[in-house]
Amino acid sequence: MFFRVLVFLILVFLLYRIIKSIRQNKAPKSDSSGVFSSSASREDLVEDPSCHRYIPMSQAYEAEISGATNYFCSKQCYEKYILEKNR
């Protein structure tokens, strides 16, 4: 009788571990900060100094001003920034 109970408990435990491992593989993974990451690659965001929007670096309008590289969300924001800076 005791042997049957022990075998039953071991089988329940193994079934629990299998289900738990399957559920963990399906859940989205998070890094140490708790932020969930996707399979897509991450890209740095840059702030537009004119309108203060954050945009991906690959989509930004890049301009060198006074030896520093600045990133803008559009050419219009770049032109607005140059006009305001020259006042």
C-alpha positions in Angstrom: 0.0 0.0 0.0 2.7 2.4 1.0 4.7 1.6 -2.2 1.7 2.4 -4.4 1.2 5.8 -2.7 4.9 6.6 -3.1 4.8 5.7 -6.8 1.6 7.8 -7.3 3.2 10.8 -5.6 6.3 10.5 -7.7 4.2 10.4 -10.9 2.2 13.4 -9.8 5.4 15.3 -9.1 7.0 14.4 -12.5 3.8 15.4 -14.3 3.8 18.7 -12.4 7.4 19.4 -13.5 6.7 18.6 -17.1 3.7 20.9 -17.2 5.7 23.6 -15.5 8.6 23.4 -17.9 6.2 23.5 -20.9 4.5 26.6 -19.6 7.8 28.4 -18.9 8.9 27.8 -22.5 5.8 29.4 -23.8 5.9 32.5 -21.6 7.8 35.6 -22.8 11.2 36.0 -21.4 12.3 39.0 -19.4 15.8 40.3 -18.6 17.1 41.1 -15.2 15.3 44.5 -15.1 11.9 42.7 -15.5 11.4 44.2 -19.0 10.0 41.7 -21.5 12.1 41.3 -24.6 10.9 40.1 -28.0 12.8 38.2 -30.6 13.1 41.4 -32.7 16.4 43.2 -32.4 16.6 46.2 -30.2 17.6 49.6 -31.5 18.7 52.7 -29.6 16.3 55.6 -29.4 17.5 59.2 -29.8 15.8 62.4 -28.7 15.0 65.1 -31.2 16.4 68.4 -29.7 13.7 70.4 -31.4 10.4 68.6 -30.5 11.8 66.2 -27.9 10.3 63.1 -29.5 12.2 59.8 -29.2 12.7 58.0 -32.5 14.8 54.9 -33.6 18.3 55.9 -34.7 17.8 54.2 -38.1 14.8 56.4 -38.9 16.3 59.7 -37.6 17.4 62.6 -39.8 21.1 63.0 -38.9 22.9 66.3 -38.9 26.3 67.5 -37.6 26.0 70.8 -35.7 29.1 72.5 -34.1 31.0 69.2 -34.4 28.3 67.1 -32.6 26.0 64.7 -34.3 22.3 65.5 -33.7 19.3 63.4 -34.6 16.0 64.8 -35.7 12.6 63.2 -36.4 12.3 65.0 -39.7 14.0 67.6 -41.9 11.4 70.1 -40.9 12.4 69.7 -37.2 16.0 70.1 -38.2 15.2 73.4 -40.1 13.1 74.6 -37.2 16.0 73.9 -34.8 18.5 75.8 -37.0 16.2 78.8 -37.2 15.7 78.9 -33.5 19.4 78.4 -32.8 20.4 81.3 -35.1 18.1 83.8 -33.3 
